[in-house]
Amino acid sequence: MIFLFVFLRSLPIYAENSYLVSKNVLWDGTRYEFYLTEKDLQQVPGWTKDKLCPPLEPRTALEKAEQFLAEVIGEKTWTKGRKVTWSLVSIRLHPFLPPSDYWIYQIEFYAIPPEYIGPVQTFTVVVLMNGMIPHPKISRKDGNTSQE
């Protein structure tokens, strides 16, 4: 727990009071960085010790993450025009800035190229306890940056 606290406190800051909680780089060089702000946290229910289950069920978090991949990543293709198929790797539940009651889901997916010739592509989506997914900062290989 102490390690996680130190790790999160040392995360890069993108804007005032925001923390990088996930960074993904796709095979085409596009980077997706998810930042969590204090404003985001104010809208999220905490998961207190007196509650048995988190405010957002894992299945609902998974559905939100799958929907996000479909909308934001969209119809990306590998070389030779083959479509990307994402599969679930894991659903992790992490405390955010302990000892607070804020928790986040990190839902990891993978895609294996059709002609497997390299490492597996992974993508981690952050889902908050209110079902919200922080809008990623997207940096493209050509240097263009956008906030989705």
N, C-alpha and C positions, 0 to 999 in steps of 0.2 A: 504494500500500500504506500509506503514511504517513497519507494522508487517511482511509482506512478505519479505521485504528487510532484516530485522533483522534475520528472520528465515533462509533465504538462506545464509546470511553471517555466520551463526552459524552451517551450515551443516558440517558433518565430511569430512575431506579431505583424499582421497585415495592415490593420487600421487601429485606431485608438480602441483599447479594450477588446481586442479580438484575438483568437488563438487558432492556429492551424491544427485541425484535428484529423485530417486525412489528405494525402497527396497521391495522385495517380498519374502515370504517364502511359499513354496508349502507344501502340506500335507505330502510329503515324506521327509521333512526336507531340501530340496535343496533351497538355497538362491540365488536370482538374484539381484545384486546391479548395478544400472545404474549410471555411473559417467559422468559428462560433463566437458570437459577440455577447457581451453582458445583456444587451437588449433581448437577444434570443432567449437567454436563460430566464429572464423575467417573465416570459410567456410560457414557460415549461413547468409542469407540475413536478415536484420533487418526489423521490421514492424514499419515504421515511422508514425507519426501522420497525415501526409498529404495523406496517403493511406487509402482508405475505407476498403479494404479486406486484410487479411494476405497473405504473399507470397505463402503459401501452403493451399489449400482448406481443410476443415475438412474431406470431403469424401475421399480425397486422403490420408490424415493422417490415417484415419481409415483403409483403404485398406493396408497400410504399416504395421500397427500394427497387423492386422489379419494375414498377411503373416509372420510376425515375430513369432507370437505364433505358427503357423503351423510348421515353420522351427526349431525354438529353443526348444520349449516345446515338439513338436512332438507328437507321439502317446503315451502319458502318460496314464496310466490306474489307476482307483481306485482299491480298494480291490475287489476280485472276478473277476478280468479281465475286468471290464466294462470301456469303453472308456470315455475320458473326452470331454465334449462339453462346449465350452466357449460362453457366451452371453455378449453383450455390456451392460455396466452400464451407462457410461458417457464419454463425450469428453470435457475435460477442456482445456482452453487456458489461460496460465499463463505468466506474465512477468518474465524474468529471470534476476536477479540482477538489479532491477530498480535503477536508472531511465534510464537504457540503452534501446535500441530498440530491444533487443533480447527477443523473446517469444518462449515458448515450448508448445506442446500439451501433456497432460497426458490423455491417453486413458485407461479406466478401464473396465476390463471384470470380469465376475464371472462364477463359475461352482458350481452346486449343486450336491452333491453325489446322486447316484440313490436311495440308501436307506437312505434318509436324516436323519442323526443322530448327526449332529454337525453344527458348523458354516459354512457359505458359503465361498468357496475359492475365493479370488480375486487376480487379477494380473494387475498391471498398467504398461503400455508401454509408454516410452517417445519418442516422434517424434519431430525432429527439423524442422525448416522452410524450409530446403532444402530436406526434405524427409528422412534424415538419422536418424537411430536409434542408439544411443550409444551402443557399445558392452558391455554387462553386465559382471561383475565379478561374476563367479558362484562358490559357495561353497557347496559342497555336505556333507551330513550327516556323511560320513566316514572321513571327514577332507580334502579331495582333493579339490583343488581350481584350476579354469581355467579361462582364459579370452577368451570369445567367440568372 
